[in-house]
Structure formats: structure tokens, C-alpha cells
Amino acid sequence: MRLVQVAQRAEDLDRAASFYGRLLGAEPTARFDPPGLLFFDLEGVRLLLDRGAPSSLIYLHVENVQAALERLPGDVEVVTHPHVIFHHEDDTLGPAGHDEWQAFIRDSESNTVGLVAFQMP
């Protein structure tokens, strides 16, 4: 079994397309409006931005948390600044020998989004 799709609330599809396009460095793969659906491909997992979806907390893997923040507009709300949350001694939850960096932001639709990167100390 594998994860196929994650849905996130988006009231304004144009605004969400712009925000997530910058964050992900990719264009949407599909849009159906009506009913208000916007899709991005995250390496085989669909990110669905949906007017009717509830807000959820998603964590997105990025190569570097600080670099991902720099791609976003200057007015993006950083809820929690980049910091190391854990050092992986083994590969149970991440690559062994790496630090796990996280930051939390508010997206264009007021959802909280976690950014996660694994980096050598």
C-alpha cells in the first residue's frame, strides 16, 4: 500500500497555484474548476488543493528548508523558523547520520505547512 493523494483546503485556486508553484518549483498538473480542484504531482503522490477540503497539516520534503523559504514571497508567515529537531542515528525515521530540519509556514490559504529537510551535520 502507498499514499496516492493528500488534500488541502484552498479557497482561491489562482492564489494557491502561485504559492505552491513557487514553493514546489513546479506548475500544477491539472485543474478542474468547477468544482474547484487543483493538482500538483509530488513524485507520484498527488497534492490536491480543493475548495471543499478541510485544512490538514502536511509536511513537504525539500532539499534545504532555508532555500525553500527564500523562494516564497517576503510576506509569507513563518510560524516556526528553520531548526534541527532530531539527529538520526539510524534509518528508522530518516537517513542515518543526518539532522532533520523543519520549519512551519502558513500557505496562501492560511493552512500550516511543514517543510522538512535531511542534511549532514
Rosetta constraint file for C-alpha pairs under 8 A:
AtomPair CA 3 CA 45 HARMONIC 6.60 0.50
AtomPair CA 4 CA 44 HARMONIC 7.32 0.50
AtomPair CA 4 CA 45 HARMONIC 4.90 0.50
AtomPair CA 4 CA 46 HARMONIC 6.18 0.50
AtomPair CA 5 CA 45 HARMONIC 5.38 0.50
AtomPair CA 5 CA 46 HARMONIC 4.47 0.50
AtomPair CA 5 CA 47 HARMONIC 5.85 0.50
AtomPair CA 5 CA 48 HARMONIC 6.91 0.50
AtomPair CA 6 CA 45 HARMONIC 7.59 0.50
AtomPair CA 6 CA 46 HARMONIC 6.34 0.50
AtomPair CA 6 CA 47 HARMONIC 5.15 0.50
AtomPair CA 6 CA 48 HARMONIC 6.02 0.50
AtomPair CA 7 CA 47 HARMONIC 6.02 0.50
AtomPair CA 7 CA 48 HARMONIC 4.56 0.50
AtomPair CA 7 CA 49 HARMONIC 5.84 0.50
AtomPair CA 7 CA 50 HARMONIC 6.65 0.50
AtomPair CA 7 CA 53 HARMONIC 6.43 0.50
AtomPair CA 7 CA 54 HARMONIC 7.97 0.50
AtomPair CA 7 CA 56 HARMONIC 7.63 0.50
AtomPair CA 8 CA 47 HARMONIC 7.56 0.50
AtomPair CA 8 CA 48 HARMONIC 6.19 0.50
AtomPair CA 8 CA 49 HARMONIC 5.00 0.50
AtomPair CA 8 CA 50 HARMONIC 6.11 0.50
AtomPair CA 8 CA 53 HARMONIC 5.85 0.50
AtomPair CA 8 CA 54 HARMONIC 6.46 0.50
AtomPair CA 8 CA 55 HARMONIC 5.50 0.50
AtomPair CA 8 CA 56 HARMONIC 5.92 0.50
AtomPair CA 8 CA 111 HARMONIC 7.93 0.50
AtomPair CA 9 CA 49 HARMONIC 5.73 0.50
AtomPair CA 9 CA 50 HARMONIC 5.13 0.50
AtomPair CA 9 CA 51 HARMONIC 5.59 0.50
AtomPair CA 9 CA 52 HARMONIC 6.55 0.50
AtomPair CA 9 CA 53 HARMONIC 4.66 0.50
AtomPair CA 9 CA 54 HARMONIC 5.32 0.50
AtomPair CA 9 CA 55 HARMONIC 5.04 0.50
AtomPair CA 9 CA 56 HARMONIC 7.62 0.50
AtomPair CA 9 CA 109 HARMONIC 7.19 0.50
AtomPair CA 9 CA 111 HARMONIC 7.47 0.50
AtomPair CA 10 CA 16 HARMONIC 6.40 0.50
AtomPair CA 10 CA 49 HARMONIC 5.39 0.50
AtomPair CA 10 CA 50 HARMONIC 5.31 0.50
AtomPair CA 10 CA 51 HARMONIC 4.95 0.50
AtomPair CA 10 CA 52 HARMONIC 7.87 0.50
AtomPair CA 10 CA 53 HARMONIC 7.61 0.50
AtomPair CA 10 CA 109 HARMONIC 5.53 0.50
AtomPair CA 11 CA 50 HARMONIC 7.44 0.50
AtomPair CA 11 CA 51 HARMONIC 4.94 0.50
AtomPair CA 11 CA 109 HARMONIC 6.49 0.50
AtomPair CA 12 CA 16 HARMONIC 6.14 0.50
AtomPair CA 12 CA 51 HARMONIC 7.57 0.50
AtomPair CA 12 CA 109 HARMONIC 7.35 0.50
AtomPair CA 13 CA 17 HARMONIC 5.85 0.50
AtomPair CA 13 CA 36 HARMONIC 7.11 0.50
AtomPair CA 13 CA 37 HARMONIC 7.59 0.50
AtomPair CA 13 CA 38 HARMONIC 6.74 0.50
AtomPair CA 13 CA 49 HARMONIC 7.50 0.50
AtomPair CA 13 CA 51 HARMONIC 7.87 0.50
AtomPair CA 14 CA 18 HARMONIC 6.28 0.50
AtomPair CA 15 CA 19 HARMONIC 6.23 0.50
AtomPair CA 15 CA 108 HARMONIC 6.52 0.50
AtomPair CA 16 CA 20 HARMONIC 5.94 0.50
AtomPair CA 16 CA 49 HARMONIC 7.58 0.50
AtomPair CA 16 CA 107 HARMONIC 7.87 0.50
AtomPair CA 16 CA 108 HARMONIC 5.92 0.50
AtomPair CA 16 CA 109 HARMONIC 6.86 0.50
AtomPair CA 17 CA 21 HARMONIC 5.64 0.50
AtomPair CA 17 CA 27 HARMONIC 7.69 0.50
AtomPair CA 17 CA 28 HARMONIC 6.78 0.50
AtomPair CA 17 CA 38 HARMONIC 7.50 0.50
AtomPair CA 18 CA 22 HARMONIC 6.28 0.50
AtomPair CA 19 CA 23 HARMONIC 6.27 0.50
AtomPair CA 19 CA 72 HARMONIC 7.32 0.50
AtomPair CA 19 CA 107 HARMONIC 7.09 0.50
AtomPair CA 19 CA 108 HARMONIC 6.22 0.50
AtomPair CA 20 CA 24 HARMONIC 5.73 0.50
AtomPair CA 20 CA 25 HARMONIC 7.82 0.50
AtomPair CA 20 CA 26 HARMONIC 7.92 0.50
AtomPair CA 21 CA 25 HARMONIC 5.44 0.50
AtomPair CA 21 CA 26 HARMONIC 5.09 0.50
AtomPair CA 21 CA 27 HARMONIC 5.35 0.50
AtomPair CA 21 CA 28 HARMONIC 7.00 0.50
AtomPair CA 22 CA 26 HARMONIC 7.15 0.50
AtomPair CA 22 CA 71 HARMONIC 6.21 0.50
AtomPair CA 22 CA 72 HARMONIC 6.21 0.50
AtomPair CA 23 CA 68 HARMONIC 6.34 0.50
AtomPair CA 23 CA 69 HARMONIC 7.77 0.50
AtomPair CA 23 CA 71 HARMONIC 6.33 0.50
AtomPair CA 23 CA 72 HARMONIC 6.22 0.50
AtomPair CA 26 CA 40 HARMONIC 7.75 0.50
AtomPair CA 27 CA 40 HARMONIC 7.11 0.50
AtomPair CA 28 CA 38 HARMONIC 6.84 0.50
AtomPair CA 28 CA 39 HARMONIC 5.55 0.50
AtomPair CA 28 CA 40 HARMONIC 4.66 0.50
AtomPair CA 28 CA 41 HARMONIC 7.44 0.50
AtomPair CA 29 CA 38 HARMONIC 7.87 0.50
AtomPair CA 29 CA 39 HARMONIC 5.56 0.50
AtomPair CA 29 CA 40 HARMONIC 5.22 0.50
AtomPair CA 29 CA 41 HARMONIC 6.45 0.50
AtomPair CA 30 CA 38 HARMONIC 5.94 0.50
AtomPair CA 30 CA 39 HARMONIC 5.14 0.50
AtomPair CA 30 CA 40 HARMONIC 7.20 0.50
AtomPair CA 31 CA 36 HARMONIC 7.71 0.50
AtomPair CA 31 CA 37 HARMONIC 5.66 0.50
AtomPair CA 31 CA 38 HARMONIC 4.47 0.50
AtomPair CA 31 CA 39 HARMONIC 6.28 0.50
AtomPair CA 32 CA 36 HARMONIC 5.95 0.50
AtomPair CA 32 CA 37 HARMONIC 5.08 0.50
AtomPair CA 32 CA 38 HARMONIC 6.50 0.50
AtomPair CA 33 CA 37 HARMONIC 6.16 0.50
AtomPair CA 35 CA 51 HARMONIC 7.92 0.50
AtomPair CA 36 CA 50 HARMONIC 5.83 0.50
AtomPair CA 36 CA 51 HARMONIC 5.44 0.50
AtomPair CA 36 CA 52 HARMONIC 7.76 0.50
AtomPair CA 37 CA 48 HARMONIC 6.67 0.50
AtomPair CA 37 CA 49 HARMONIC 5.80 0.50
AtomPair CA 37 CA 50 HARMONIC 4.71 0.50
AtomPair CA 37 CA 51 HARMONIC 6.81 0.50
AtomPair CA 38 CA 48 HARMONIC 5.70 0.50
AtomPair CA 38 CA 49 HARMONIC 4.99 0.50
AtomPair CA 38 CA 50 HARMONIC 6.48 0.50
AtomPair CA 39 CA 46 HARMONIC 6.38 0.50
AtomPair CA 39 CA 47 HARMONIC 5.56 0.50
AtomPair CA 39 CA 48 HARMONIC 4.67 0.50
AtomPair CA 39 CA 49 HARMONIC 6.24 0.50
AtomPair CA 40 CA 46 HARMONIC 5.81 0.50
AtomPair CA 40 CA 47 HARMONIC 5.10 0.50
AtomPair CA 40 CA 48 HARMONIC 6.70 0.50
AtomPair CA 41 CA 45 HARMONIC 5.91 0.50
AtomPair CA 41 CA 46 HARMONIC 4.90 0.50
AtomPair CA 41 CA 47 HARMONIC 6.29 0.50
AtomPair CA 42 CA 46 HARMONIC 5.94 0.50
AtomPair CA 42 CA 47 HARMONIC 6.71 0.50
AtomPair CA 49 CA 53 HARMONIC 7.72 0.50
AtomPair CA 55 CA 111 HARMONIC 6.06 0.50
AtomPair CA 56 CA 111 HARMONIC 7.15 0.50
AtomPair CA 56 CA 112 HARMONIC 7.67 0.50
AtomPair CA 57 CA 111 HARMONIC 7.31 0.50
AtomPair CA 57 CA 112 HARMONIC 5.90 0.50
AtomPair CA 57 CA 113 HARMONIC 5.86 0.50
AtomPair CA 57 CA 114 HARMONIC 7.25 0.50
AtomPair CA 58 CA 112 HARMONIC 7.57 0.50
AtomPair CA 58 CA 113 HARMONIC 5.38 0.50
AtomPair CA 58 CA 114 HARMONIC 6.04 0.50
AtomPair CA 59 CA 113 HARMONIC 5.98 0.50
AtomPair CA 59 CA 114 HARMONIC 4.29 0.50
AtomPair CA 59 CA 115 HARMONIC 5.62 0.50
AtomPair CA 59 CA 116 HARMONIC 6.61 0.50
AtomPair CA 60 CA 113 HARMONIC 7.48 0.50
AtomPair CA 60 CA 114 HARMONIC 6.12 0.50
AtomPair CA 60 CA 115 HARMONIC 5.04 0.50
AtomPair CA 60 CA 116 HARMONIC 5.98 0.50
AtomPair CA 61 CA 115 HARMONIC 6.04 0.50
AtomPair CA 61 CA 116 HARMONIC 4.83 0.50
AtomPair CA 61 CA 117 HARMONIC 5.82 0.50
AtomPair CA 62 CA 68 HARMONIC 6.87 0.50
AtomPair CA 62 CA 115 HARMONIC 6.49 0.50
AtomPair CA 62 CA 116 HARMONIC 5.91 0.50
AtomPair CA 62 CA 117 HARMONIC 5.35 0.50
AtomPair CA 63 CA 68 HARMONIC 7.92 0.50
AtomPair CA 63 CA 117 HARMONIC 5.56 0.50
AtomPair CA 63 CA 118 HARMONIC 7.38 0.50
AtomPair CA 64 CA 68 HARMONIC 6.26 0.50
AtomPair CA 64 CA 116 HARMONIC 7.91 0.50
AtomPair CA 64 CA 117 HARMONIC 5.58 0.50
AtomPair CA 64 CA 118 HARMONIC 7.90 0.50
AtomPair CA 64 CA 119 HARMONIC 7.90 0.50
AtomPair CA 65 CA 69 HARMONIC 6.35 0.50
AtomPair CA 65 CA 82 HARMONIC 6.46 0.50
AtomPair CA 65 CA 101 HARMONIC 6.92 0.50
AtomPair CA 65 CA 102 HARMONIC 6.79 0.50
AtomPair CA 65 CA 103 HARMONIC 6.80 0.50
AtomPair CA 65 CA 115 HARMONIC 6.19 0.50
AtomPair CA 65 CA 116 HARMONIC 6.49 0.50
AtomPair CA 65 CA 117 HARMONIC 6.01 0.50
AtomPair CA 66 CA 70 HARMONIC 6.32 0.50
AtomPair CA 66 CA 82 HARMONIC 6.66 0.50
AtomPair CA 67 CA 71 HARMONIC 6.59 0.50
AtomPair CA 68 CA 72 HARMONIC 7.05 0.50
AtomPair CA 70 CA 74 HARMONIC 8.00 0.50
AtomPair CA 72 CA 76 HARMONIC 6.67 0.50
AtomPair CA 76 CA 105 HARMONIC 7.17 0.50
AtomPair CA 76 CA 106 HARMONIC 6.84 0.50
AtomPair CA 76 CA 107 HARMONIC 7.27 0.50
AtomPair CA 76 CA 108 HARMONIC 7.89 0.50
AtomPair CA 77 CA 105 HARMONIC 5.65 0.50
AtomPair CA 77 CA 106 HARMONIC 5.45 0.50
AtomPair CA 77 CA 107 HARMONIC 7.78 0.50
AtomPair CA 78 CA 103 HARMONIC 7.63 0.50
AtomPair CA 78 CA 104 HARMONIC 6.10 0.50
AtomPair CA 78 CA 105 HARMONIC 4.42 0.50
AtomPair CA 78 CA 106 HARMONIC 6.60 0.50
AtomPair CA 79 CA 103 HARMONIC 7.56 0.50
AtomPair CA 79 CA 104 HARMONIC 5.20 0.50
AtomPair CA 79 CA 105 HARMONIC 5.07 0.50
AtomPair CA 79 CA 106 HARMONIC 6.84 0.50
AtomPair CA 79 CA 112 HARMONIC 8.00 0.50
AtomPair CA 80 CA 103 HARMONIC 5.25 0.50
AtomPair CA 80 CA 104 HARMONIC 4.90 0.50
AtomPair CA 80 CA 105 HARMONIC 6.90 0.50
AtomPair CA 81 CA 102 HARMONIC 7.82 0.50
AtomPair CA 81 CA 103 HARMONIC 5.10 0.50
AtomPair CA 81 CA 104 HARMONIC 6.79 0.50
AtomPair CA 82 CA 101 HARMONIC 6.41 0.50
AtomPair CA 82 CA 102 HARMONIC 5.41 0.50
AtomPair CA 82 CA 103 HARMONIC 4.40 0.50
AtomPair CA 82 CA 104 HARMONIC 7.82 0.50
AtomPair CA 83 CA 101 HARMONIC 5.37 0.50
AtomPair CA 83 CA 102 HARMONIC 5.71 0.50
AtomPair CA 83 CA 103 HARMONIC 6.65 0.50
AtomPair CA 84 CA 99 HARMONIC 6.30 0.50
AtomPair CA 84 CA 100 HARMONIC 5.54 0.50
AtomPair CA 84 CA 101 HARMONIC 4.34 0.50
AtomPair CA 84 CA 102 HARMONIC 6.43 0.50
AtomPair CA 85 CA 99 HARMONIC 7.58 0.50
AtomPair CA 85 CA 100 HARMONIC 5.84 0.50
AtomPair CA 85 CA 101 HARMONIC 5.99 0.50
AtomPair CA 85 CA 102 HARMONIC 6.72 0.50
AtomPair CA 86 CA 99 HARMONIC 5.84 0.50
AtomPair CA 86 CA 100 HARMONIC 5.29 0.50
AtomPair CA 86 CA 101 HARMONIC 7.55 0.50
AtomPair CA 87 CA 97 HARMONIC 6.95 0.50
AtomPair CA 87 CA 98 HARMONIC 5.91 0.50
AtomPair CA 87 CA 99 HARMONIC 4.36 0.50
AtomPair CA 87 CA 100 HARMONIC 6.15 0.50
AtomPair CA 88 CA 92 HARMONIC 7.91 0.50
AtomPair CA 88 CA 93 HARMONIC 7.33 0.50
AtomPair CA 88 CA 94 HARMONIC 6.27 0.50
AtomPair CA 88 CA 95 HARMONIC 6.51 0.50
AtomPair CA 88 CA 96 HARMONIC 5.06 0.50
AtomPair CA 88 CA 97 HARMONIC 5.48 0.50
AtomPair CA 88 CA 98 HARMONIC 5.48 0.50
AtomPair CA 88 CA 99 HARMONIC 6.15 0.50
AtomPair CA 88 CA 100 HARMONIC 7.36 0.50
AtomPair CA 89 CA 96 HARMONIC 5.17 0.50
AtomPair CA 89 CA 97 HARMONIC 5.44 0.50
AtomPair CA 89 CA 98 HARMONIC 7.64 0.50
AtomPair CA 90 CA 94 HARMONIC 7.54 0.50
AtomPair CA 90 CA 95 HARMONIC 6.87 0.50
AtomPair CA 90 CA 96 HARMONIC 4.24 0.50
AtomPair CA 90 CA 97 HARMONIC 6.88 0.50
AtomPair CA 91 CA 95 HARMONIC 4.81 0.50
AtomPair CA 91 CA 96 HARMONIC 4.61 0.50
AtomPair CA 92 CA 96 HARMONIC 8.00 0.50
AtomPair CA 94 CA 98 HARMONIC 7.59 0.50
AtomPair CA 94 CA 100 HARMONIC 7.79 0.50
AtomPair CA 94 CA 118 HARMONIC 7.45 0.50
AtomPair CA 95 CA 118 HARMONIC 7.26 0.50
AtomPair CA 97 CA 120 HARMONIC 6.62 0.50
AtomPair CA 97 CA 121 HARMONIC 7.89 0.50
AtomPair CA 98 CA 118 HARMONIC 5.77 0.50
AtomPair CA 98 CA 119 HARMONIC 5.15 0.50
AtomPair CA 98 CA 120 HARMONIC 4.56 0.50
AtomPair CA 98 CA 121 HARMONIC 6.35 0.50
AtomPair CA 99 CA 118 HARMONIC 5.63 0.50
AtomPair CA 99 CA 119 HARMONIC 5.29 0.50
AtomPair CA 99 CA 120 HARMONIC 5.94 0.50
AtomPair CA 99 CA 121 HARMONIC 5.98 0.50
AtomPair CA 100 CA 116 HARMONIC 6.88 0.50
AtomPair CA 100 CA 117 HARMONIC 5.81 0.50
AtomPair CA 100 CA 118 HARMONIC 4.71 0.50
AtomPair CA 100 CA 119 HARMONIC 6.56 0.50
AtomPair CA 101 CA 115 HARMONIC 7.99 0.50
AtomPair CA 101 CA 116 HARMONIC 5.61 0.50
AtomPair CA 101 CA 117 HARMONIC 5.12 0.50
AtomPair CA 101 CA 118 HARMONIC 6.24 0.50
AtomPair CA 101 CA 119 HARMONIC 7.45 0.50
AtomPair CA 102 CA 114 HARMONIC 6.70 0.50
AtomPair CA 102 CA 115 HARMONIC 5.41 0.50
AtomPair CA 102 CA 116 HARMONIC 4.63 0.50
AtomPair CA 102 CA 117 HARMONIC 6.60 0.50
AtomPair CA 103 CA 114 HARMONIC 5.82 0.50
AtomPair CA 103 CA 115 HARMONIC 5.26 0.50
AtomPair CA 103 CA 116 HARMONIC 6.92 0.50
AtomPair CA 104 CA 112 HARMONIC 6.56 0.50
AtomPair CA 104 CA 113 HARMONIC 5.56 0.50
AtomPair CA 104 CA 114 HARMONIC 4.48 0.50
AtomPair CA 104 CA 115 HARMONIC 6.12 0.50
AtomPair CA 105 CA 112 HARMONIC 5.64 0.50
AtomPair CA 105 CA 113 HARMONIC 5.39 0.50
AtomPair CA 105 CA 114 HARMONIC 6.60 0.50
AtomPair CA 105 CA 115 HARMONIC 7.91 0.50
AtomPair CA 106 CA 110 HARMONIC 5.28 0.50
AtomPair CA 106 CA 111 HARMONIC 5.33 0.50
AtomPair CA 106 CA 112 HARMONIC 4.56 0.50
AtomPair CA 106 CA 113 HARMONIC 6.12 0.50
AtomPair CA 107 CA 111 HARMONIC 5.42 0.50
AtomPair CA 107 CA 112 HARMONIC 6.38 0.50
AtomPair CA 107 CA 113 HARMONIC 6.71 0.50
